[in-house]
Amino acid sequence: MSKKILIVDDDPGVTYTVKHGLEGLEEGFKVTSAESGGKCLELLQSEDIPDLILLDIMMPQMSGWETYNKIKENLVWKDIPIVFLTARKDQVAKNAGGFFGEDYIEKPFRIPELKQRINKILEK
Amino acid sequence: MHINFSISLKLTLLVVTISAIVIFSLTYVNIQQQSEFFEDAYYEKAFSLTKALDASIQNPDYLNDKQNVQNYIENFTSLNPDILKLSVNIPKENILYIFASTDVDSIDKPSGAYNDLSYEEGAVIYIPDHGENAHRLTMLAPMNLSGNIFGTYEMILSMDAAYNALDTQMRNLILISAISLFAMIFSFLYVLRRAIVKPIIIFRDATKVIGEGNLNKKIDIKSHDELGDLANAFNNMTTDLKNSRTKIEKYNKTLEKLLSQKDEFIGQLGHDLKNPLTPLIGLLPIITEQEKDPKLKEHLQLLTSNAEYMKELIFKTLQLAKLRSSNIQFDIQQLNLKNEIDVVLNRQQPLLKENMIHVENMVNEEILVQADKLRLEELLNNLVSNAVKYTPNENGTIIIDAVKDKHLITVSVKDNGIGMTKEQINRVFDEFYRADKSMHERDSTGLGLSIAKRIVEKHGGKIWVDSTGKGKGTTFYFSLKSGYGKNN
């Protein structure tokens, strides 16, 4: 059974990379993408609940942190593991005391590395 | 207050010495002149006394009455208290005998030391004698009566009265000299203090205040002399300095602002570059792997390594910009240096193996340093990679050691690689500088050592490099504050 991943990032290059990088690998990932926090919440309501969400932090309108809060507030979604994607490692570290995802990955990343992180979290 | 003491003391000593020399040499010359004057005066006196005796005796017939002559000279002596002894010597068979004398016991005896005197020639002899406690003048003069010489007078005069007076005078003179010497010293010190020492103290205090950064300090000396001029010049200088400092501070602020804007810009640009780099880093290796056409595969490999290099460059630049910013925070803790080095060497193991380089960690297990763990690892990492880069594959050796000196640990990373020229040593920590320009750019960003330097300096330490020349290996040193374990 393929793992369902939701990637949320306003940069289409990043979502494309994650989608094609992960789906191209033999284990089989099913990747859906959203270009904003709002779109992410919409997708969560209309589609199947993903196994894991990759969430960009710096997005216009609704930031990654806000989206994270909205997801965690929802009783149905709150257990979905969330991995932050960020270009600024220091921002994650700064907020680590407040709220923190399961993990974070710094851009740019290699696909095998991303896959390894995702598998590690999904195994738990 | 030592400056005050020192100048006064030196000048006072000088003045005292010169005054003492002048006063005492004048006194000495005075004594010499006075003594000569006294001797001459007493000679004159003795001579005139003998002439007075001649004039009183006048008639040679008186010499027949010995008692009368004796009475006469005794009487003469009592009238002249300076005369200690007076004798009249008359020859008998060419030897002078004492005919009459105030020294009664010597009468009729030969006249002693002076009996060989040829009295007939009428010689006058006088012998001054300055004994320990007495000053005397012995006078031998002819007895000339009615144009014929009948014998001699021997007269001893005491010069004590005159010399005692001279002593008293001398004592007074010395007393007055001493008093004037003291008065001179005190007035000299007073003038010195007012005119020189006090202004110097004012200058010194002002310099101190200005040195501490208060450029508003002015010197208030209004005297119309060199010191007044100096004070004016000093005040002008302070004003100029103040103006320059204000200008420099203004420029500095602008520069700081520009620098922080630059770092902000670098930060923003760097982070923004990471997004478009994601597809390159993420997808290029996958495509390269899947590509079957060897020519195309080679092209893709080149693209991949370029993308990797670009990523490295961005990360290093961001790191450097961050290390430059003033609000960067370090998590300083006590670290065991040997362990930290082992961690870094383990991580570098693949690179070391690939280059067949032997590394020795000779650091004493007990050495502790105060450092931020991640930054220290980054620093060691950069130094080891650098050493690997410039060390030949065969027989390459890197030795890491550390010495402790009081509160400082100096770490050395020594390789037996290609070494460095003086020019390279001077520039090795410059950003984007590469010692070997022929080296392919993708092997090095030229930022590793700049980052190392920043890390060390942000820890309050120093980093430097030493090489005996091309082909003779290179040693990098850096210093860190020592930790304080149980043993120290």
Chai-1 contact restraints between the chains, C-beta under 6 A:
chainA,res_idxA,chainB,res_idxB,connection_type,confidence,min_distance_angstrom,max_distance_angstrom,comment,restraint_id
A,D11,B,N275,contact,1.0,0.0,6.0,A-B,restraint_1
A,G13,B,P276,contact,1.0,0.0,6.0,A-B,restraint_2
A,G13,B,P279,contact,1.0,0.0,6.0,A-B,restraint_3
A,V14,B,T278,contact,1.0,0.0,6.0,A-B,restraint_4
A,T17,B,T278,contact,1.0,0.0,6.0,A-B,restraint_5
A,T17,B,P279,contact,1.0,0.0,6.0,A-B,restraint_6
A,T17,B,G282,contact,1.0,0.0,6.0,A-B,restraint_7
A,T17,B,L283,contact,1.0,0.0,6.0,A-B,restraint_8
A,G21,B,G282,contact,1.0,0.0,6.0,A-B,restraint_9
A,A87,B,H271,contact,1.0,0.0,6.0,A-B,restraint_10
A,A87,B,K274,contact,1.0,0.0,6.0,A-B,restraint_11
A,R88,B,H271,contact,1.0,0.0,6.0,A-B,restraint_12
A,K107,B,K274,contact,1.0,0.0,6.0,A-B,restraint_13
A,K107,B,T278,contact,1.0,0.0,6.0,A-B,restraint_14
A,P108,B,K274,contact,1.0,0.0,6.0,A-B,restraint_15
A,P108,B,L277,contact,1.0,0.0,6.0,A-B,restraint_16
A,P108,B,T278,contact,1.0,0.0,6.0,A-B,restraint_17
A,P108,B,I281,contact,1.0,0.0,6.0,A-B,restraint_18
A,P108,B,K311,contact,1.0,0.0,6.0,A-B,restraint_19
A,I111,B,G282,contact,1.0,0.0,6.0,A-B,restraint_20
A,I111,B,I286,contact,1.0,0.0,6.0,A-B,restraint_21
